[in-house]
Amino acid sequence: MAQDTDVIVSSFRQSAPYINAHRNKTFVLMVGGEALEHENFPEIVSDIALLNSLGVKLVLVFGFRPQIDAALETQHVQSRFIDNLRITDDVALTAVKQVVGKLLIDIQATFSMGVVNSPMQGARINVMSGNFVVAQPIGVKEGVDFCHTGNIRRVDTESIRWQLSQGAIVVVPPIGYSVTGEAFNLSAEEVATQVAIGLQADKIIGFCSNQGVLDDKDRVINEMLPSEAEARLQSLQVSETDTGTVRYLRAAVASCYAGVKRSHLVSYQESGALLKELFTRDGVGTQIVTESYEKVRNANIDDIGGILELIQPLEERGILVKRSRELLESEIERFTIVERDGMVIGCAALYPFVEDSMAELACVVSHPKYRRSSRGDSLVRHIEAQAIKLGLTKLFVLTTQSIHWFRERGFMPADVNDLPNKKKSMYNFQRNSKILIKQIRS
């Protein structure tokens, strides 16, 4: 029991920075019709209610394609699609109106039920909807009349912001209204995109069947830049023209290019996926960012605690020579770190011997959780670039247990006589470290 309590305390402490970071931020959530029908949707609603209680401003945009398909099928009506857009004739529009009304009621009812049967019991969650989207008909394209399928003219962001300021969760269906009183069927991904852009949202989050974007080996891609996401989208569209992943990836890419800094894709099938994505350092889905939240940079005095925490386990095992806090403070300008969302997950140091046109690469460490990734390579490249900038031609390392790792990166065996003169006098023969040297510039 005590162990379980410790886990809860540890998890809560780790999530605290994200609770603070997300407070008063605006998130747009995209939920497709498939997610609305899934057994996990009440848990998603409960998690959304929790976010609302933590001060996150939330807009929920939902889709209803499978529900419309089912409604038309009961009438033996086959819909036509062009460029993944439904041609909404009079019969389809009637079905759209019926389905939207039902889904709005069901969503609001689920929020009420979710609060009662969840840790949010007793909280008051206001869910608001309205005619926030002004639309116009697509009209006739290449001889095809799209009837009641429309394009977005504008989003009434002022009204949405007012509702959000009152603590409400705003629910927006993919329906637009014209100045002439007509209703138009819209693309849910386009509505979510334009709402996020108009609100200058901090995040846009999509729910799909997969746990984010998968690579060619069906592994989740944790982080992508918009250009990488766009390339992956083009690849997926060849074989997956209308999956949830493709639709939400299109929205995420468009939003990022328009200034939404972070987009996320998580699974609607996994319990707690939304919370795991938002309140843990590595998340569980795919994050698309305008600027990577993992950076290689020069260390400063504020990084000493993180570096010590990283290197101490290796010092205790004798893999690294022990460095005191005082020594680190005096040498901090020698260090380069890899920072991931405020945590130091890698470090390396450069000690130049300018008179010998050489430099020592030292204290190369990656956090155990990230050692299978390429942080070590990034650090070595960064250190090499620093050495070249100083006009040096060779980089050397002293290591006891990472010989092969450095050999794979171009370092060749050497001996004490190959070291700079000042380093020779400091060499610890009792430690008997292996010496490896790499030519970095001729």
C-alpha positions, -999 to 999 in steps of 0.1 A, spaced: 0 0 0 28 24 9 46 15 -24 14 24 -43 12 57 -24 48 65 -33 41 59 -70 12 83 -68 33 110 -51 61 105 -76 37 107 -106 20 138 -92 54 156 -86 65 147 -122 32 161 -136 33 193 -116 54 213 -142 29 204 -169 -1 213 -147 15 248 -143 24 250 -180 -10 241 -193 -31 264 -170 -49 291 -189 -38 276 -222 -62 270 -251 -65 235 -266 -86 224 -295 -96 187 -294 -106 168 -326 -127 137 -320 -141 117 -349 -173 98 -351 -155 65 -345 -142 78 -312 -177 89 -301 -189 54 -306 -160 37 -288 -164 23 -253 -135 45 -241 -152 78 -250 -167 83 -215 -132 81 -201 -120 106 -226 -148 129 -215 -137 124 -179 -101 134 -188 -114 164 -207 -134 175 -176 -102 170 -155 -83 193 -179 -110 219 -175 -108 218 -137 -70 224 -140 -77 257 -159 -72 245 -195 -95 263 -220 -110 236 -242 -128 235 -275 -141 201 -287 -147 197 -324 -164 164 -333 -170 145 -365 -199 123 -375 -191 105 -408 -199 70 -396 -231 81 -380 -242 99 -413 -233 68 -433 -254 46 -410 -283 70 -411 -283 71 -449 -279 34 -451 -311 28 -433 -328 48 -461 -309 29 -487 -291 60 -498 -255 58 -511 -234 89 -505 -210 103 -531 -176 116 -521 -152 138 -541 -118 147 -526 -130 131 -494 -159 155 -492 -195 142 -490 -219 157 -516 -246 167 -492 -279 167 -510 -313 174 -494 -317 138 -480 -281 139 -466 -286 173 -451 -317 161 -432 -296 132 -419 -268 156 -409 -292 178 -389 -307 147 -371 -273 132 -363 -258 165 -351 -287 171 -328 -285 137 -313 -247 137 -309 -247 171 -292 -272 158 -267 -252 126 -262 -220 145 -257 -235 168 -231 -251 138 -214 -218 120 -213 -201 150 -197 -228 149 -170 -225 112 -165 -186 112 -166 -184 138 -139 -206 118 -115 -188 85 -121 -153 99 -120 -128 117 -97 -145 149 -110 -176 141 -90 -191 172 -75 -174 195 -101 -196 218 -122 -188 214 -159 -205 238 -183 -207 226 -219 -217 252 -245 -223 251 -283 -235 276 -308 -235 290 -343 -198 298 -342 -189 290 -378 -200 311 -407 -200 291 -440 -208 294 -477 -216 267 -503 -187 251 -522 -210 254 -552 -201 236 -585 -166 223 -591 -157 207 -624 -193 202 -632 -202 187 -598 -227 204 -575 -217 199 -539 -252 210 -528 -252 216 -490 -215 209 -485 -198 242 -475 -165 260 -470 -157 281 -439 -159 319 -443 -150 328 -408 -150 316 -372 -166 337 -345 -136 335 -322 -148 363 -300 -179 344 -289 -158 312 -283 -133 331 -262 -161 346 -241 -175 312 -234 -140 299 -226 -134 328 -202 -165 317 -183 -150 283 -177 -171 265 -203 -160 236 -226 -171 247 -261 -184 220 -284 -183 228 -321 -199 204 -347 -188 206 -383 -218 226 -393 -217 261 -407 -244 287 -411 -247 313 -438 -259 349 -436 -290 337 -455 -300 312 -428 -288 281 -445 -268 252 -428 -239 236 -445 -221 203 -439 -183 210 -433 -151 190 -429 -145 183 -392 -107 186 -397 -111 220 -415 -133 233 -386 -108 222 -360 -80 237 -380 -97 271 -385 -109 272 -349 -73 265 -337 -58 291 -360 -85 317 -352 -81 313 -314 -43 312 -317 -46 280 -297 -16 266 -279 -23 230 -290 -45 211 -313 -50 174 -303 -65 147 -324 -78 113 -314 -73 84 -339 -73 46 -337 -35 44 -336 -14 58 -308 -1 86 -330 17 84 -363 34 51 -370 66 46 -390 72 19 -416 78 -6 -388 46 3 -369 65 22 -342 51 54 -328 70 85 -340 72 106 -308 81 139 -324 80 155 -358 86 189 -373 58 202 -396 80 194 -427 85 158 -415 48 154 -408 39 167 -442 63 142 -459 47 114 -438 12 126 -447 20 125 -484 33 90 -480 2 79 -460 -22 94 -485 -11 70 -512 -25 41 -493 -47 56 -466 -68 83 -483 -93 88 -455 -82 73 -422 -84 92 -389 -46 95 -388 -45 111 -423 -74 135 -415 -59 146 -382 -24 148 -395 -36 172 -423 -52 194 -396 -21 193 -374 3 202 -403 -19 231 -414 -23 244 -378 14 242 -372 22 261 -403 -3 288 -393 13 293 -359 -1 267 -335 31 256 -318 22 221 -308 -1 194 -322 -7 159 -308 -21 127 -320 -32 101 -295 -54 70 -295 -91 71 -285 -88 34 -277 -63 36 -249 -74 46 -214 -58 79 -202 -39 85 -235 -47 122 -234 -34 126 -198 -3 105 -205 5 126 -235 1 160 -217 15 152 -183 45 130 -189 78 140 -203 78 116 -233 41 113 -238 26 83 -256 15 96 -290 30 118 -317 38 155 -311 43 179 -340 62 209 -330 73 241 -348 105 239 -328 118 207 -312 114 206 -274 147 187 -273 177 209 -277 215 205 -278 230 237 -263 258 251 -242 254 245 -205 251 272 -179 253 274 -141 216 264 -138 223 231 -154 248 218 -128 222 200 -107 209 181 -138 245 172 -149 254 159 -115 222 138 -114 232 124 -148 268 116 -141 268 105 -105 256 69 -111 285 64 -136 310 80 -111 298 56 -84 305 26 -108 339 40 -116 331 46 -153 336 83 -149 362 102 -129 344 120 -100 337 157 -104 327 178 -75 300 205 -78 328 231 -73 348 217 -102 316 216 -124 309 252 -115 344 263 -126 342 242 -158 306 247 -168 315 266 -200 332 234 -212 299 214 -212 273 208 -238 239 193 -228 209 177 -244 178 192 -227 144 177 -231 115 197 -217 137 212 -190 155 179 -181 192 173 -188 193 139 -206 228 141 -220 261 159 -216 296 161 -229 326 184 -223 353 198 -245 388 206 -231 410 223 -258 448 220 -260 453 247 -286 491 245 -287 488 209 -299 458 215 -322 439 189 -302 409 187 -278 396 162 -253 361 149 -255 351 140 -220 321 131 -198 299 118 -226 268 106 -209 232 99 -220 203 93 -196 196 55 -194 161 59 -207 174 76 -239 206 56 -247 191 37 -276 184 70 -294 210 93 -311 217 118 -283 253 106 -279 259 112 -317 243 146 -314 267 155 -286 297 142 -304 288 162 -335 283 193 -315 316 189 -297 334 183 -330 319 215 -345 331 234 -315 366 220 -318 368 228 -356 356 263 -348 386 267 -325 409 256 -354 417 222 -339 423 191 -360 421 162 -336 397 150 -309 407 124 -283 389 105 -256 400 85 -226 376 56 -218 375 24 -199 343 8 -210 330 26 -242 359 17 -266 337 1 -293 311 29 -292 339 55 -300 355 32 -325 322 31 -344 323 69 -346 357 71 -362 380 72 -331 412 51 -336 434 35 -309 464 55 -297 488 56 -268 500 81 -242 527 95 -264 500 107 -288 484 129 -262 491 167 -258 521 173 -235 499 188 -207 476 157 -208 505 133 -207 515 145 -173 480 141 -160 474 106 -174 464 81 -146 483 49 -153 465 32 -124 431 38 -141 447 27 -174 421 43 -197 422 35 -234 431 64 -256 414 70 -289 419 98 -314 398 111 -343 410 133 -371 383 160 -374 400 183 -400 430 179 -422 
